[in-house]
Amino acid sequence: MASRFMRVDEVARELDVSEAYAYKIIKKLNSELSEMGYITVAGKLNRDYFNKRVYSAENNTEEKEG
């Protein structure tokens, strides 16, 4: 069973980016969560929020194009 949180290596692999860039993404998304009042863990990212921000945006773009 997958953890509720993603680590940097998993984010990097999922997006096919370097771990350094994955850290930047985690920091940005955790900052967004923090601004909404959620507690975050440095170096880890909530899997559901990651999927929402990465894949929901992708789906919305496809709908607008089609």
Backbone as a chain_set.jsonl record, in Angstrom:
{"seq": "MASRFMRVDEVARELDVSEAYAYKIIKKLNSELSEMGYITVAGKLNRDYFNKRVYSAENNTEEKEG", "coords": {"N": [[0.843, -1.184, 0.0], [0.532, 2.184, -0.835], [2.158, 4.98, 0.647], [0.701, 7.785, 2.356], [2.126, 10.03, 1.909], [4.496, 11.453, -0.376], [7.91, 11.045, -1.155], [10.934, 12.802, -2.078], [12.332, 11.333, -4.075], [10.322, 9.846, -5.259], [8.595, 11.812, -6.291], [10.337, 12.98, -8.136], [10.762, 10.815, -9.887], [8.139, 10.335, -10.8], [7.582, 12.693, -12.221], [9.666, 12.781, -13.939], [12.009, 14.333, -13.462], [14.904, 16.009, -12.033], [16.136, 15.285, -8.694], [16.722, 17.6, -7.313], [15.085, 19.488, -8.546], [12.638, 18.334, -7.947], [12.562, 18.737, -5.184], [12.114, 21.495, -5.159], [9.551, 21.603, -6.236], [8.112, 20.182, -4.282], [8.49, 21.933, -2.123], [7.134, 24.215, -3.082], [4.465, 23.245, -3.421], [3.921, 22.402, -0.818], [4.026, 24.861, 0.428], [1.76, 26.078, -0.644], [-0.195, 24.416, 0.516], [0.269, 24.984, 3.201], [-0.451, 27.685, 3.318], [-3.167, 27.357, 3.071], [-3.768, 26.449, 5.502], [-3.046, 23.892, 6.261], [-1.049, 21.398, 7.881], [2.281, 20.702, 7.129], [4.98, 18.507, 6.084], [8.378, 18.827, 5.918], [10.145, 18.038, 2.987], [8.453, 16.033, 2.259], [5.402, 15.241, 0.568], [1.908, 15.56, 0.361], [0.207, 12.968, -1.135], [-2.362, 12.976, -2.379], [-2.798, 15.709, -2.823], [-0.681, 16.273, -4.531], [-1.432, 14.708, -6.78], [-3.826, 15.988, -7.441], [-2.938, 18.61, -8.112], [-1.093, 18.125, -10.17], [-2.231, 16.284, -12.048], [-4.931, 17.054, -12.325], [-4.767, 19.597, -13.412], [-3.676, 18.939, -15.857], [-5.763, 17.479, -16.991], [-7.731, 19.483, -17.157], [-6.596, 21.155, -19.069], [-6.688, 19.535, -21.361], [-9.451, 19.362, -21.73], [-10.089, 22.021, -22.384], [-8.747, 22.333, -24.779], [-10.009, 20.533, -26.446]], "CA": [[0.0, 0.0, 0.0], [1.323, 3.407, -0.956], [2.096, 5.924, 1.756], [-0.077, 8.995, 2.116], [3.07, 11.071, 1.526], [5.505, 11.144, -1.378], [9.244, 11.579, -0.896], [11.513, 13.487, -3.23], [12.679, 10.404, -5.156], [9.093, 9.453, -5.931], [8.15, 12.968, -7.066], [11.273, 13.091, -9.265], [10.486, 9.711, -10.814], [6.805, 10.539, -11.374], [7.615, 13.814, -13.157], [10.867, 12.64, -14.757], [12.855, 15.505, -13.223], [15.967, 15.758, -11.058], [15.706, 15.39, -7.298], [16.818, 19.007, -6.929], [13.856, 20.147, -9.013], [11.534, 17.748, -7.178], [12.537, 19.451, -3.906], [11.484, 22.793, -5.397], [8.123, 21.351, -6.413], [7.583, 19.841, -2.962], [8.465, 23.164, -1.333], [6.062, 25.067, -3.604], [3.154, 22.68, -3.114], [3.751, 22.455, 0.629], [3.744, 26.255, 0.749], [0.344, 26.262, -0.968], [-0.966, 23.728, 1.561], [0.46, 25.734, 4.44], [-1.274, 28.892, 3.203], [-4.562, 26.941, 3.255], [-3.937, 26.07, 6.892], [-2.669, 22.504, 6.499], [0.272, 21.117, 8.429], [3.098, 20.012, 6.132], [6.219, 17.887, 6.541], [9.455, 19.195, 4.994], [10.706, 16.938, 2.218], [7.398, 15.086, 1.898], [4.257, 15.918, -0.02], [0.672, 14.797, 0.382], [0.001, 12.311, -2.434], [-3.619, 13.425, -2.973], [-2.625, 17.078, -3.312], [0.187, 16.163, -5.701], [-2.242, 14.221, -7.905], [-4.78, 17.037, -7.801], [-2.246, 19.734, -8.756], [-0.402, 17.714, -11.389], [-3.084, 15.617, -13.026], [-6.155, 17.806, -12.569], [-4.409, 20.673, -14.333], [-3.488, 18.306, -17.157], [-7.088, 17.154, -17.497], [-8.409, 20.71, -17.513], [-6.019, 21.635, -20.321], [-7.215, 18.706, -22.432], [-10.846, 19.726, -21.951], [-10.133, 23.319, -23.043], [-8.25, 22.172, -26.146], [-10.931, 19.698, -27.22]], "C": [[0.888, 1.248, 0.0], [1.102, 4.306, 0.26], [1.249, 7.13, 1.367], [0.819, 10.131, 1.617], [4.074, 10.563, 0.505], [6.826, 11.764, -0.932], [9.81, 12.125, -2.197], [11.834, 12.527, -4.379], [11.446, 9.976, -5.939], [8.535, 10.586, -6.796], [9.033, 13.112, -8.315], [10.986, 12.03, -10.322], [9.15, 9.925, -11.529], [6.803, 11.624, -12.451], [8.8, 13.771, -14.119], [11.727, 13.904, -14.705], [13.943, 15.125, -12.226], [15.408, 15.858, -9.641], [15.775, 16.831, -6.818], [15.555, 19.762, -7.344], [12.637, 19.621, -8.264], [11.423, 18.41, -5.813], [11.853, 20.81, -4.064], [9.976, 22.643, -5.542], [7.47, 21.038, -5.07], [7.464, 21.098, -2.108], [7.326, 24.07, -1.773], [4.696, 24.535, -3.216], [2.89, 22.66, -1.61], [3.449, 23.877, 1.091], [2.272, 26.569, 0.474], [-0.539, 25.635, 0.111], [-0.905, 24.488, 2.874], [-0.397, 26.996, 4.452], [-2.756, 28.583, 3.391], [-4.82, 26.444, 4.676], [-3.584, 24.629, 7.226], [-1.267, 22.418, 7.098], [1.037, 20.326, 7.375], [4.346, 19.432, 6.776], [7.284, 18.202, 5.502], [9.997, 17.945, 4.301], [9.712, 15.86, 1.842], [6.194, 15.874, 1.424], [3.049, 15.006, 0.021], [0.371, 14.274, -1.026], [-1.28, 12.806, -3.123], [-3.489, 14.835, -3.545], [-1.728, 17.093, -4.552], [-0.629, 15.75, -6.927], [-3.231, 15.274, -8.379], [-4.094, 18.144, -8.591], [-1.598, 19.34, -10.081], [-1.385, 17.197, -12.438], [-4.389, 16.336, -13.285], [-5.897, 18.941, -13.545], [-4.253, 20.126, -15.742], [-4.835, 17.995, -17.785], [-7.85, 18.397, -17.915], [-7.893, 21.285, -18.822], [-6.571, 20.851, -21.5], [-8.653, 19.074, -22.754], [-10.954, 21.046, -22.709], [-9.707, 23.216, -24.5], [-9.264, 21.472, -27.017], [-12.216, 20.346, -27.399]], "O": [[1.864, 1.337, 0.745], [0.007, 4.375, 0.817], [1.104, 7.447, 0.186], [0.344, 11.074, 0.984], [4.454, 9.393, 0.518], [6.853, 12.872, -0.397], [9.241, 11.934, -3.272], [11.627, 12.874, -5.542], [11.519, 9.767, -7.15], [8.058, 10.346, -7.905], [8.529, 13.338, -9.415], [10.972, 12.325, -11.517], [9.053, 9.714, -12.738], [6.116, 11.501, -13.465], [8.924, 14.619, -15.003], [12.115, 14.465, -15.73], [13.906, 14.041, -11.642], [14.345, 16.439, -9.419], [14.96, 17.242, -5.993], [15.026, 20.572, -6.584], [11.708, 20.376, -7.979], [10.314, 18.629, -5.325], [11.092, 21.224, -3.189], [9.213, 23.462, -5.03], [6.402, 21.564, -4.756], [6.448, 21.305, -1.444], [6.624, 24.634, -0.933], [3.853, 25.29, -2.732], [1.758, 22.878, -1.177], [2.695, 24.071, 2.044], [1.619, 27.246, 1.267], [-1.508, 26.245, 0.563], [-1.909, 24.619, 3.575], [-0.996, 27.338, 5.471], [-3.519, 29.447, 3.823], [-5.941, 26.066, 5.017], [-3.798, 24.186, 8.355], [-0.415, 23.268, 6.843], [0.499, 19.383, 6.794], [4.722, 19.82, 7.882], [7.114, 17.878, 4.326], [10.272, 16.931, 4.943], [10.069, 14.883, 1.184], [5.987, 17.021, 1.82], [3.157, 13.81, -0.254], [0.292, 15.045, -1.982], [-1.275, 13.03, -4.333], [-4.008, 15.122, -4.624], [-1.983, 17.832, -5.503], [-0.527, 16.371, -7.985], [-3.449, 15.433, -9.58], [-4.604, 18.574, -9.625], [-1.561, 20.142, -11.014], [-1.36, 17.635, -13.588], [-4.919, 16.235, -14.391], [-6.725, 19.214, -14.414], [-4.652, 20.771, -16.711], [-5.032, 18.222, -18.979], [-8.55, 18.377, -18.928], [-8.665, 21.842, -19.602], [-6.89, 21.437, -22.535], [-9.039, 19.099, -23.923], [-11.812, 21.188, -23.581], [-10.236, 23.923, -25.359], [-9.376, 21.777, -28.204], [-13.11, 19.78, -28.028]]}, "num_chains": 1, "name": "protein.A"}
